[in-house]
Amino acid sequence: MASNPAGDLPDGIASLRWLVQLYQRVQTPAATGGLSESLVLIASTHGDVQPSWASTFNESKAIDEPISHIVCTRWVDYIENTNVIMRSTLRPEDNTFRTELFRVRRVKEVGGRKRFSAIEVELEASKTTPDDSEASRVALFMENPV
């Protein structure tokens, strides 16, 4: 993360190289018991996805929500900790997609300004998908999709 008060990203705006999708996870009671889940696309944007440490401490404060990555995007004010972020990358060896599902834990402004958002996320699942479509994502990542 940037340590300067201006809130610049370390490598500038060009570091927002990954296309990430922000989804709202909708959970409803299933007819057979349990939950039905679906994803509602909120936004598709570019972001910088960097691994973090799997920690339950933040600046010496004990927190009970571990994070595994930090996603930097242009500032958005509508992200909630019930949302999820997905990223798909193409494997060059066999041209299959690796899709990662991240659960949003915390959102903060970089440098205290409404310019960039630093989203602390936890990697929830990583799976091989045949393509980059929403139908494939819902079928593989959601429990009892509607």
C-alpha positions as CSV (number, residue, x, y, z in Angstrom):
1,M,0.0,0.0,0.0
2,A,1.1,3.5,-0.6
3,S,2.6,5.2,2.4
4,N,2.5,8.8,0.9
5,P,-0.2,11.2,2.0
6,A,-1.3,11.9,-1.6
7,G,-2.8,8.4,-1.8
8,D,-1.0,7.5,-5.1
9,L,-0.7,3.8,-6.0
10,P,2.9,2.5,-5.9
11,D,3.1,2.0,-9.7
12,G,0.5,4.6,-10.8
13,I,-2.8,4.0,-12.4
14,A,-1.3,1.4,-14.7
15,S,-1.0,-1.0,-11.8
16,L,-4.8,-1.5,-12.0
17,R,-4.3,-4.3,-14.5
18,W,-6.8,-7.0,-13.5
19,L,-10.4,-7.0,-14.6
20,V,-12.4,-7.8,-11.5
21,Q,-16.1,-8.1,-11.0
22,L,-18.0,-7.1,-7.9
23,Y,-21.0,-9.2,-7.1
24,Q,-23.7,-9.0,-4.5
25,R,-24.3,-12.5,-3.0
26,V,-28.0,-13.1,-2.5
27,Q,-28.9,-16.0,-0.2
28,T,-32.5,-17.2,0.2
29,P,-33.9,-20.3,1.9
30,A,-34.0,-23.3,-0.3
31,A,-37.2,-25.3,-0.7
32,T,-35.4,-28.5,0.3
33,G,-33.7,-26.9,3.3
34,G,-30.4,-25.0,3.4
35,L,-29.6,-22.0,1.3
36,S,-29.9,-21.0,-2.4
37,E,-27.3,-18.6,-3.6
38,S,-27.1,-16.4,-6.6
39,L,-24.8,-13.6,-7.8
40,V,-25.9,-10.2,-8.9
41,L,-23.3,-8.2,-10.9
42,I,-22.8,-4.8,-9.4
43,A,-19.8,-3.5,-11.3
44,S,-16.9,-4.6,-13.5
45,T,-13.7,-2.6,-13.1
46,H,-9.9,-2.8,-13.2
47,G,-8.0,-3.4,-10.0
48,D,-4.7,-4.4,-8.5
49,V,-4.8,-7.7,-6.7
50,Q,-1.9,-8.3,-4.3
51,P,-1.4,-11.1,-1.8
52,S,-1.3,-10.1,1.8
53,W,-0.5,-12.1,4.9
54,A,-3.1,-14.4,6.4
55,S,-3.5,-12.5,9.6
56,T,-6.1,-11.8,12.2
57,F,-4.2,-8.7,13.4
58,N,-4.4,-5.2,11.9
59,E,-2.0,-2.6,13.3
60,S,-1.7,-4.6,16.6
61,K,-5.5,-4.8,16.9
62,A,-7.0,-8.3,17.1
63,I,-9.7,-8.8,14.5
64,D,-11.6,-12.0,13.7
65,E,-11.8,-11.7,10.0
66,P,-8.6,-12.9,8.2
67,I,-7.5,-11.4,4.9
68,S,-5.4,-13.0,2.2
69,H,-5.3,-10.3,-0.5
70,I,-5.7,-6.5,-1.0
71,V,-7.6,-5.3,-4.0
72,C,-7.0,-1.6,-5.0
73,T,-9.6,0.0,-7.4
74,R,-10.8,3.4,-8.2
75,W,-12.8,4.7,-5.3
76,V,-16.3,3.3,-4.9
77,D,-18.6,3.9,-2.0
78,Y,-21.1,1.1,-2.5
79,I,-19.1,-1.9,-1.4
80,E,-20.3,-3.8,1.6
81,N,-18.7,-6.7,3.4
82,T,-21.4,-9.0,2.1
83,N,-20.1,-8.6,-1.4
84,V,-17.7,-10.8,-3.3
85,I,-15.1,-10.1,-5.9
86,M,-14.2,-12.4,-8.7
87,R,-11.1,-12.5,-11.0
88,S,-10.4,-14.8,-13.9
89,T,-7.0,-15.4,-15.4
90,L,-6.1,-17.4,-18.5
91,R,-3.6,-20.1,-18.0
92,P,-1.1,-20.0,-20.9
93,E,-0.3,-23.8,-20.8
94,D,-3.8,-25.1,-21.6
95,N,-5.9,-22.0,-22.2
96,T,-8.2,-22.8,-19.2
97,F,-9.4,-20.1,-16.8
98,R,-8.5,-19.9,-13.1
99,T,-11.3,-18.1,-11.4
100,E,-10.9,-16.8,-7.8
101,L,-13.7,-15.9,-5.4
102,F,-12.8,-13.3,-2.8
103,R,-15.0,-12.3,0.2
104,V,-14.9,-8.6,1.0
105,R,-13.8,-8.1,4.7
106,R,-13.0,-4.4,4.9
107,V,-12.9,-1.3,2.7
108,K,-10.7,1.7,3.2
109,E,-9.6,4.8,1.4
110,V,-6.0,5.0,0.3
111,G,-4.4,8.0,1.9
112,G,-7.7,9.1,3.4
113,R,-8.9,10.5,0.1
114,K,-11.8,9.5,-2.1
115,R,-9.5,8.6,-5.0
116,F,-8.7,4.9,-4.6
117,S,-10.2,2.1,-2.5
118,A,-8.2,-0.6,-0.8
119,I,-10.4,-3.6,-0.3
120,E,-9.2,-6.2,2.1
121,V,-10.5,-9.6,1.0
122,E,-10.2,-13.3,1.9
123,L,-9.7,-15.9,-0.8
124,E,-12.7,-18.1,-0.4
125,A,-12.3,-20.5,-3.4
126,S,-10.2,-21.0,-6.5
127,K,-11.4,-23.2,-9.3
128,T,-10.8,-24.0,-13.0
129,T,-13.6,-22.7,-15.2
130,P,-14.2,-23.6,-18.8
131,D,-14.8,-19.9,-19.7
132,D,-15.2,-16.5,-18.2
133,S,-19.0,-16.4,-18.3
134,E,-21.3,-15.6,-15.4
135,A,-23.2,-18.9,-15.9
136,S,-20.0,-20.9,-15.3
137,R,-19.1,-18.9,-12.2
138,V,-22.6,-19.3,-10.7
139,A,-22.7,-23.1,-11.5
140,L,-19.2,-23.7,-9.9
141,F,-19.1,-21.3,-6.9
142,M,-22.7,-21.1,-5.6
143,E,-24.5,-23.6,-3.4
144,N,-27.9,-24.6,-4.8
145,P,-27.9,-21.9,-7.5
146,V,-31.2,-20.4,-8.4
